[in-house]
Amino acid sequence: MRPILLITGASAGIGAACARLAAATYDLALNYRSDTAGAKAVAAQAEAQGARTLLCQGDVADPADVARIFDQIDNHYGRLDALINNAGIVDKIGTVAQMDHARLKRMFDVNVIGAMMVAQAAAKRMQAQGHGAIVNMGSIAARLGSANEFVDYAASKAAIDAFTKGLANELAPEGIRVNAIRPGLIETEIHAKAGAPDRAQTLAKNIPMQRTGTAVEVASATLFLLSDAASYITGTTLDVSGGR
Protein backbone atom coordinates (compact mmCIF):
# COMPACT_ATOMS: atom_id res chain seq x y z
CA MET A 1 0.00 0.00 0.00
CA ARG A 2 1.44 3.36 -1.03
CA PRO A 3 1.86 5.91 1.78
CA ILE A 4 -0.27 9.04 1.80
CA LEU A 5 1.40 12.46 1.56
CA LEU A 6 -0.24 15.86 2.05
CA ILE A 7 1.48 18.80 0.35
CA THR A 8 0.18 22.27 1.15
CA GLY A 9 0.65 25.00 -1.44
CA ALA A 10 0.99 22.34 -4.14
CA SER A 11 -0.23 24.22 -7.21
CA ALA A 12 3.09 25.86 -8.18
CA GLY A 13 6.75 26.32 -7.32
CA ILE A 14 8.36 24.10 -4.70
CA GLY A 15 5.08 22.45 -3.71
CA ALA A 16 4.36 21.40 -7.29
CA ALA A 17 7.92 20.10 -7.72
CA CYS A 18 7.53 18.05 -4.54
CA ALA A 19 4.30 16.55 -5.86
CA ARG A 20 5.82 15.57 -9.19
CA LEU A 21 8.83 13.99 -7.49
CA ALA A 22 6.77 12.21 -4.82
CA ALA A 23 4.29 10.70 -7.27
CA ALA A 24 6.49 7.67 -7.91
CA THR A 25 6.23 6.67 -4.24
CA TYR A 26 3.22 8.33 -2.60
CA ASP A 27 -0.47 8.83 -3.16
CA LEU A 28 -1.11 12.53 -2.76
CA ALA A 29 -3.41 15.06 -1.14
CA LEU A 30 -2.70 18.34 -2.89
CA ASN A 31 -3.73 21.52 -1.14
CA TYR A 32 -4.08 24.86 -2.90
CA ARG A 33 -5.81 28.13 -2.07
CA SER A 34 -6.86 29.73 -5.37
CA ASP A 35 -4.89 28.32 -8.32
CA THR A 36 -7.31 25.59 -9.37
CA ALA A 37 -5.82 25.24 -12.85
CA GLY A 38 -2.31 24.83 -11.44
CA ALA A 39 -3.44 22.25 -8.91
CA LYS A 40 -5.29 20.24 -11.56
CA ALA A 41 -2.23 20.28 -13.81
CA VAL A 42 -0.01 19.02 -10.98
CA ALA A 43 -2.55 16.30 -10.16
CA ALA A 44 -2.62 15.16 -13.79
CA GLN A 45 1.18 14.96 -13.88
CA ALA A 46 1.21 12.92 -10.67
CA GLU A 47 -1.51 10.58 -11.89
CA ALA A 48 0.47 9.96 -15.08
CA GLN A 49 3.16 8.50 -12.80
CA GLY A 50 0.70 6.17 -11.10
CA ALA A 51 -0.24 8.22 -8.04
CA ARG A 52 -3.76 8.63 -6.75
CA THR A 53 -4.52 12.28 -6.03
CA LEU A 54 -7.00 14.26 -3.98
CA LEU A 55 -7.38 18.00 -4.50
CA CYS A 56 -7.98 19.88 -1.24
CA GLN A 57 -8.82 23.55 -1.74
CA GLY A 58 -8.40 25.73 1.31
CA ASP A 59 -6.58 28.59 3.00
CA VAL A 60 -4.27 27.24 5.71
CA ALA A 61 -4.80 30.47 7.67
CA ASP A 62 -8.49 29.60 8.11
CA PRO A 63 -9.12 27.01 10.86
CA ALA A 64 -12.36 25.90 9.18
CA ASP A 65 -10.51 25.28 5.92
CA VAL A 66 -7.80 23.29 7.69
CA ALA A 67 -10.44 21.12 9.37
CA ARG A 68 -12.15 20.55 6.02
CA ILE A 69 -8.88 19.59 4.30
CA PHE A 70 -8.20 16.92 6.90
CA ASP A 71 -11.80 15.69 6.81
CA GLN A 72 -11.35 15.16 3.07
CA ILE A 73 -8.15 13.18 3.64
CA ASP A 74 -9.80 11.08 6.37
CA ASN A 75 -12.77 10.29 4.17
CA HIS A 76 -10.79 9.61 1.00
CA TYR A 77 -7.65 7.84 2.25
CA GLY A 78 -8.33 7.02 5.89
CA ARG A 79 -4.82 7.86 7.03
CA LEU A 80 -1.89 10.24 6.58
CA ASP A 81 1.75 9.14 6.58
CA ALA A 82 3.66 12.28 5.59
CA LEU A 83 3.30 16.05 5.35
CA ILE A 84 5.18 18.66 3.35
CA ASN A 85 4.10 21.84 5.13
CA ASN A 86 4.88 24.15 2.23
CA ALA A 87 2.11 26.76 1.89
CA GLY A 88 3.39 30.28 2.43
CA ILE A 89 3.26 33.83 1.19
CA VAL A 90 5.53 36.79 0.57
CA ASP A 91 4.58 40.43 0.08
CA LYS A 92 6.04 43.29 -1.93
CA ILE A 93 9.63 44.28 -1.27
CA GLY A 94 9.84 46.99 1.38
CA THR A 95 11.33 48.11 4.67
CA VAL A 96 9.86 47.45 8.09
CA ALA A 97 8.78 51.11 8.23
CA GLN A 98 6.54 50.48 5.22
CA MET A 99 4.77 47.40 6.62
CA ASP A 100 1.30 47.90 8.05
CA HIS A 101 -0.53 45.74 10.56
CA ALA A 102 -2.63 43.99 7.93
CA ARG A 103 0.47 42.83 6.07
CA LEU A 104 2.17 41.57 9.22
CA LYS A 105 -0.94 39.78 10.43
CA ARG A 106 -1.50 38.00 7.12
CA MET A 107 2.18 37.00 6.94
CA PHE A 108 2.11 35.34 10.34
CA ASP A 109 -1.42 33.94 9.96
CA VAL A 110 -0.34 32.00 6.86
CA ASN A 111 3.36 31.29 7.35
CA VAL A 112 3.36 30.54 11.08
CA ILE A 113 -0.09 29.93 12.55
CA GLY A 114 -1.33 28.18 9.41
CA ALA A 115 1.73 25.94 9.27
CA MET A 116 1.33 25.11 12.96
CA MET A 117 -2.36 24.24 12.58
CA VAL A 118 -1.64 21.97 9.61
CA ALA A 119 1.21 20.24 11.46
CA GLN A 120 -0.98 19.84 14.53
CA ALA A 121 -3.76 18.15 12.56
CA ALA A 122 -1.28 15.92 10.73
CA ALA A 123 0.49 14.95 13.95
CA LYS A 124 -2.76 13.87 15.60
CA ARG A 125 -3.33 11.38 12.80
CA MET A 126 0.27 10.20 12.83
CA GLN A 127 0.14 9.71 16.61
CA ALA A 128 -2.89 7.45 16.20
CA GLN A 129 -0.92 5.40 13.64
CA GLY A 130 2.36 5.36 15.57
CA HIS A 131 4.46 6.69 12.70
CA GLY A 132 4.87 9.66 10.34
CA ALA A 133 7.19 12.29 8.96
CA ILE A 134 6.77 16.05 8.57
CA VAL A 135 8.91 18.51 6.65
CA ASN A 136 8.23 22.21 7.25
CA MET A 137 9.28 24.68 4.57
CA GLY A 138 11.45 27.40 6.09
CA SER A 139 13.81 29.78 4.35
CA ILE A 140 17.44 30.83 4.45
CA ALA A 141 15.94 34.29 5.10
CA ALA A 142 15.52 33.16 8.71
CA ARG A 143 19.32 33.39 9.08
CA LEU A 144 19.88 36.39 6.85
CA GLY A 145 17.10 38.70 8.05
CA SER A 146 16.27 40.05 4.55
CA ALA A 147 16.80 43.70 5.46
CA ASN A 148 15.16 46.21 3.08
CA GLU A 149 13.23 43.40 1.40
CA PHE A 150 11.22 40.91 3.50
CA VAL A 151 12.00 41.24 7.20
CA ASP A 152 8.44 40.12 8.00
CA TYR A 153 8.84 37.01 5.84
CA ALA A 154 12.25 36.27 7.37
CA ALA A 155 10.82 36.59 10.87
CA SER A 156 7.96 34.24 10.02
CA LYS A 157 10.43 31.64 8.74
CA ALA A 158 12.59 32.01 11.86
CA ALA A 159 9.48 31.03 13.79
CA ILE A 160 9.25 27.90 11.64
CA ASP A 161 12.80 26.95 12.66
CA ALA A 162 11.86 27.12 16.35
CA PHE A 163 8.55 25.35 15.79
CA THR A 164 10.28 22.52 13.93
CA LYS A 165 12.70 21.85 16.75
CA GLY A 166 10.05 21.99 19.46
CA LEU A 167 7.56 19.79 17.63
CA ALA A 168 10.29 17.31 16.70
CA ASN A 169 11.26 16.86 20.34
CA GLU A 170 7.62 16.42 21.37
CA LEU A 171 6.87 13.78 18.75
CA ALA A 172 10.14 11.85 18.58
CA PRO A 173 9.15 9.35 21.30
CA GLU A 174 6.06 8.47 19.26
CA GLY A 175 7.96 7.55 16.10
CA ILE A 176 7.21 10.78 14.24
CA ARG A 177 10.05 12.77 12.69
CA VAL A 178 9.88 16.54 12.07
CA ASN A 179 12.47 18.44 10.04
CA ALA A 180 12.65 21.61 7.98
CA ILE A 181 14.14 22.70 4.67
CA ARG A 182 15.55 26.22 4.29
CA PRO A 183 15.62 27.08 0.58
CA GLY A 184 17.89 29.87 -0.56
CA LEU A 185 17.61 31.82 -3.80
CA ILE A 186 15.32 29.53 -5.79
CA GLU A 187 13.95 30.26 -9.27
CA THR A 188 10.19 30.23 -8.64
CA GLU A 189 7.20 32.53 -9.07
CA ILE A 190 7.65 33.98 -5.59
CA HIS A 191 9.96 36.73 -6.86
CA ALA A 192 7.38 38.02 -9.33
CA LYS A 193 4.78 38.03 -6.55
CA ALA A 194 7.12 40.29 -4.59
CA GLY A 195 7.27 42.70 -7.54
CA ALA A 196 10.79 41.73 -8.66
CA PRO A 197 10.61 39.00 -11.33
CA ASP A 198 14.33 39.29 -12.10
CA ARG A 199 15.42 39.24 -8.45
CA ALA A 200 16.81 35.71 -8.42
CA GLN A 201 19.02 36.19 -11.45
CA THR A 202 20.17 39.61 -10.24
CA LEU A 203 21.25 38.25 -6.84
CA ALA A 204 22.77 34.98 -8.08
CA LYS A 205 26.25 36.55 -8.04
CA ASN A 206 26.04 36.69 -4.23
CA ILE A 207 25.69 32.92 -3.94
CA PRO A 208 28.93 30.93 -3.44
CA MET A 209 27.83 28.50 -6.17
CA GLN A 210 27.17 31.50 -8.44
CA ARG A 211 23.71 30.38 -9.50
CA THR A 212 20.12 30.13 -8.37
CA GLY A 213 18.63 26.87 -7.21
CA THR A 214 15.68 25.04 -8.72
CA ALA A 215 12.43 23.88 -7.20
CA VAL A 216 13.43 20.30 -8.09
CA GLU A 217 16.60 20.60 -6.01
CA VAL A 218 14.54 21.70 -3.01
CA ALA A 219 12.01 18.93 -3.65
CA SER A 220 14.77 16.30 -3.75
CA ALA A 221 16.06 17.36 -0.34
CA THR A 222 12.53 17.46 1.04
CA LEU A 223 11.70 13.94 -0.14
CA PHE A 224 14.97 12.70 1.34
CA LEU A 225 13.96 14.01 4.77
CA LEU A 226 10.61 12.23 4.47
CA SER A 227 12.21 8.95 3.42
CA ASP A 228 13.50 6.01 5.41
CA ALA A 229 17.00 7.07 4.35
CA ALA A 230 16.60 9.86 6.94
CA SER A 231 15.23 7.56 9.64
CA TYR A 232 17.60 8.88 12.35
CA ILE A 233 17.16 12.56 11.47
CA THR A 234 14.69 14.73 13.37
CA GLY A 235 14.67 18.31 14.64
CA THR A 236 17.05 19.34 11.86
CA THR A 237 16.93 22.23 9.40
CA LEU A 238 18.65 21.56 6.08
CA ASP A 239 19.87 24.53 4.03
CA VAL A 240 19.38 24.17 0.28
CA SER A 241 21.04 27.46 -0.55
CA GLY A 242 24.09 27.04 -2.73
CA GLY A 243 26.42 27.67 0.21
CA ARG A 244 24.93 30.94 1.40
C-alpha positions in Angstrom: 0.0 0.0 0.0 1.4 3.4 -1.0 1.9 5.9 1.8 -0.3 9.0 1.8 1.4 12.5 1.6 -0.2 15.9 2.1 1.5 18.8 0.4 0.2 22.3 1.2 0.6 25.0 -1.4 1.0 22.3 -4.1 -0.2 24.2 -7.2 3.1 25.9 -8.2 6.7 26.3 -7.3 8.4 24.1 -4.7 5.1 22.4 -3.7 4.4 21.4 -7.3 7.9 20.1 -7.7 7.5 18.1 -4.5 4.3 16.5 -5.9 5.8 15.6 -9.2 8.8 14.0 -7.5 6.8 12.2 -4.8 4.3 10.7 -7.3 6.5 7.7 -7.9 6.2 6.7 -4.2 3.2 8.3 -2.6 -0.5 8.8 -3.2 -1.1 12.5 -2.8 -3.4 15.1 -1.1 -2.7 18.3 -2.9 -3.7 21.5 -1.1 -4.1 24.9 -2.9 -5.8 28.1 -2.1 -6.9 29.7 -5.4 -4.9 28.3 -8.3 -7.3 25.6 -9.4 -5.8 25.2 -12.9 -2.3 24.8 -11.4 -3.4 22.2 -8.9 -5.3 20.2 -11.6 -2.2 20.3 -13.8 0.0 19.0 -11.0 -2.5 16.3 -10.2 -2.6 15.2 -13.8 1.2 15.0 -13.9 1.2 12.9 -10.7 -1.5 10.6 -11.9 0.5 10.0 -15.1 3.2 8.5 -12.8 0.7 6.2 -11.1 -0.2 8.2 -8.0 -3.8 8.6 -6.8 -4.5 12.3 -6.0 -7.0 14.3 -4.0 -7.4 18.0 -4.5 -8.0 19.9 -1.2 -8.8 23.5 -1.7 -8.4 25.7 1.3 -6.6 28.6 3.0 -4.3 27.2 5.7 -4.8 30.5 7.7 -8.5 29.6 8.1 -9.1 27.0 10.9 -12.4 25.9 9.2 -10.5 25.3 5.9 -7.8 23.3 7.7 -10.4 21.1 9.4 -12.2 20.6 6.0 -8.9 19.6 4.3 -8.2 16.9 6.9 -11.8 15.7 6.8 -11.4 15.2 3.1 -8.2 13.2 3.6 -9.8 11.1 6.4 -12.8 10.3 4.2 -10.8 9.6 1.0 -7.7 7.8 2.2 -8.3 7.0 5.9 -4.8 7.9 7.0 -1.9 10.2 6.6 1.7 9.1 6.6 3.7 12.3 5.6 3.3 16.1 5.3 5.2 18.7 3.4 4.1 21.8 5.1 4.9 24.2 2.2 2.1 26.8 1.9 3.4 30.3 2.4 3.3 33.8 1.2 5.5 36.8 0.6 4.6 40.4 0.1 6.0 43.3 -1.9 9.6 44.3 -1.3 9.8 47.0 1.4 11.3 48.1 4.7 9.9 47.4 8.1 8.8 51.1 8.2 6.5 50.5 5.2 4.8 47.4 6.6 1.3 47.9 8.1 -0.5 45.7 10.6 -2.6 44.0 7.9 0.5 42.8 6.1 2.2 41.6 9.2 -0.9 39.8 10.4 -1.5 38.0 7.1 2.2 37.0 6.9 2.1 35.3 10.3 -1.4 33.9 10.0 -0.3 32.0 6.9 3.4 31.3 7.3 3.4 30.5 11.1 -0.1 29.9 12.6 -1.3 28.2 9.4 1.7 25.9 9.3 1.3 25.1 13.0 -2.4 24.2 12.6 -1.6 22.0 9.6 1.2 20.2 11.5 -1.0 19.8 14.5 -3.8 18.2 12.6 -1.3 15.9 10.7 0.5 15.0 14.0 -2.8 13.9 15.6 -3.3 11.4 12.8 0.3 10.2 12.8 0.1 9.7 16.6 -2.9 7.4 16.2 -0.9 5.4 13.6 2.4 5.4 15.6 4.5 6.7 12.7 4.9 9.7 10.3 7.2 12.3 9.0 6.8 16.0 8.6 8.9 18.5 6.7 8.2 22.2 7.2 9.3 24.7 4.6 11.4 27.4 6.1 13.8 29.8 4.3 17.4 30.8 4.4 15.9 34.3 5.1 15.5 33.2 8.7 19.3 33.4 9.1 19.9 36.4 6.9 17.1 38.7 8.1 16.3 40.0 4.6 16.8 43.7 5.5 15.2 46.2 3.1 13.2 43.4 1.4 11.2 40.9 3.5 12.0 41.2 7.2 8.4 40.1 8.0 8.8 37.0 5.8 12.2 36.3 7.4 10.8 36.6 10.9 8.0 34.2 10.0 10.4 31.6 8.7 12.6 32.0 11.9 9.5 31.0 13.8 9.2 27.9 11.6 12.8 27.0 12.7 11.9 27.1 16.3 8.5 25.3 15.8 10.3 22.5 13.9 12.7 21.9 16.8 10.0 22.0 19.5 7.6 19.8 17.6 10.3 17.3 16.7 11.3 16.9 20.3 7.6 16.4 21.4 6.9 13.8 18.8 10.1 11.8 18.6 9.2 9.4 21.3 6.1 8.5 19.3 8.0 7.6 16.1 7.2 10.8 14.2 10.1 12.8 12.7 9.9 16.5 12.1 12.5 18.4 10.0 12.7 21.6 8.0 14.1 22.7 4.7 15.5 26.2 4.3 15.6 27.1 0.6 17.9 29.9 -0.6 17.6 31.8 -3.8 15.3 29.5 -5.8 14.0 30.3 -9.3 10.2 30.2 -8.6 7.2 32.5 -9.1 7.6 34.0 -5.6 10.0 36.7 -6.9 7.4 38.0 -9.3 4.8 38.0 -6.6 7.1 40.3 -4.6 7.3 42.7 -7.5 10.8 41.7 -8.7 10.6 39.0 -11.3 14.3 39.3 -12.1 15.4 39.2 -8.4 16.8 35.7 -8.4 19.0 36.2 -11.5 20.2 39.6 -10.2 21.2 38.2 -6.8 22.8 35.0 -8.1 26.3 36.6 -8.0 26.0 36.7 -4.2 25.7 32.9 -3.9 28.9 30.9 -3.4 27.8 28.5 -6.2 27.2 31.5 -8.4 23.7 30.4 -9.5 20.1 30.1 -8.4 18.6 26.9 -7.2 15.7 25.0 -8.7 12.4 23.9 -7.2 13.4 20.3 -8.1 16.6 20.6 -6.0 14.5 21.7 -3.0 12.0 18.9 -3.6 14.8 16.3 -3.8 16.1 17.4 -0.3 12.5 17.5 1.0 11.7 13.9 -0.1 15.0 12.7 1.3 14.0 14.0 4.8 10.6 12.2 4.5 12.2 9.0 3.4 13.5 6.0 5.4 17.0 7.1 4.4 16.6 9.9 6.9 15.2 7.6 9.6 17.6 8.9 12.3 17.2 12.6 11.5 14.7 14.7 13.4 14.7 18.3 14.6 17.0 19.3 11.9 16.9 22.2 9.4 18.7 21.6 6.1 19.9 24.5 4.0 19.4 24.2 0.3 21.0 27.5 -0.5 24.1 27.0 -2.7 26.4 27.7 0.2 24.9 30.9 1.4 
